[in-house]
């Protein structure tokens, strides 16, 4: 039996999950929890990640702990696989802070605190970007001056890699086919959202780029837009770049279009005839559909489209609208299967559809735990 603790440190939050993993059979979730409002000067809130993590660990059964796995958002071009944490790895993650200033510092805080509280326990960094290191140069290169791009690390990195990895594997298993034979478009639709074309288990295209801002319409992020909008707002509206950054990351997407970033609320308002909610829904689904078409072309042959994460798993209306009109491509959603309240991995396309449309719950924490144990076992070998 192996026991692994998974930590996901955000700028003001800490999520954790403790697994017991037998040599054979299914893993058991021993404990899970979330600490929020870290450092926000709210009465009773932890002052920093050290206090939050120490409090969480005091309530966890950590006897026999095998390893700690850490979610790290940005691994740049340095990390294509998970890494056993040492001082050099910490320094490398720190060097990548300019590429993920909102995420990597918090991820580092969790690593440093856990190393101090659990000396001698192996710590493993698992990177959101690593799954997308299989992108070809043509798929990962932006068409700007090559020397400038090289100097400043401007490159398509992609994110949500742990989710796309586990969901593509579970899709192949759901279809009863070997992973290396299945081409899948995975749609991770949560408050953050991304699409990925997975060819035989390898990422070949993904919608997020240098940062998580590019691609699909999200809860508060714009996704794709004309870069000239940034300069227009700066030059004509007089908006400082920091304000534009805040606009595109925190006041755009669904919340910018309709004033709400919760899809459940948006759907309720849309059903009641709210025009802004209806437009936001249409923009959201149209963007997904455009990526499905593009990635179908990238893959050449498509076996499955899989919806995952909060919206993808729980919003039948989004699934139906996002794939509407694609019947001639062999893509269709069966209304009865789509609307069922069933949970778990399932197929929602008609039985004879050439392309399977699936819903597969994501489990990024288990993917991190699994990769962590793989690194530790490899190091022990």
Steps between C-alpha positions, in 0.01 A plus 500: 500500500628845405368821654534821296394854582406729209525877551364772273596843630331801343576862574253505791391138528623151578335183372621163620415133461655199673494164321572145607612306194512119518732299281191381312148635496350846526653788700320615813449867584588526868441873540431805289457868575533863400633800691404840358563871565866440582671830575183706450481644853164337562437406865605141553664467159860369481764770466696309238539163331730376776228548759231353272705193414611442858138514617386261227780253569425496872165338421629252240613143567847531350655192658667299228487784250678395180519830311346842442389605152472869415305656216723753324331703230796595280793278415607700195727314260705364790261228618337243274448251785438523875810576703631387836538826691845615604659845527570509126136424414379767743735751336376403154135542600590837647665602172166430327305744720494770225302257283246425777516785753160417651562128540861386532577709814212333684603157371852569626368604839330163537815314400722691739261466794448127442875440474547675834212321675572157353878464484613179340170443314546511120329797338403490132402790274239413236463763229180609322704575190691171475235305309521753217877473449419256216367789289690532173698819430230601252233466770694674777665789314345846476558694176698786653867594469684179584782666696253691718298185564813307597627774731176537695369144494200575279367157414176302512527307826141393561338423837256260669744229394428265790129516421541444125737210569277305738180573308644385168616175664162441662324573172698225328416265789130592476506410130687178574788591271878540544600859568749509214221424252257772612484860379306723738406864540481569873301804617586608855219744576511657844548860609820461301451314173719340237483262207762242406551275198643171627642261241563155643558642847718794386398864502538643149300824538356696790310825535684670788834651406770705671250545782158359591335807338496374141240275342145426614265748665529446877330612818696824531758477216445618146674220314597580140483862390672737256828615667435849365218535754766532770678786325169664409390504863837638607527763227138611455342426837813587699486176697827398672627157404438372854134596466476328162657189651237506774224557244595202284570258788240597759224706333453325166360168382155416636521754781588773250216409265227423752626603843525145634764229465295210640356298209206382712390858564560591137279213378222599742509857375512385138192283553320803645565699181804703609661627176846552644504147640381360167773683311768391747385138464510523121848656494626237745366203302596641161863529610501136615351388169765687302778324691334161451500559125860618497624209708307248291703633207822480703439137596375386159304218665288554808376223729359695795416841642502507879354761732644537849529734803217690669315633196594216269375236743185677620356720223312295238387819324862601439592156366206497262546856373879473465467205260178603324513486121798265478301192393666488158834457679362197683453699823164490674360510853213271600252720695389225738854388580619859533226605740527205737605594856738203501849565634822334398659430165244449226430531128233754403505459121260270312609133495589510130682836499839491321647729769429417864399798711590431863479650846793398719554649848847643543716416799808721492588415860521129425704569186745700712511222760559237232780695335653570841512132588649424159786743563565367851495139380737589218735675739494202734582268211 
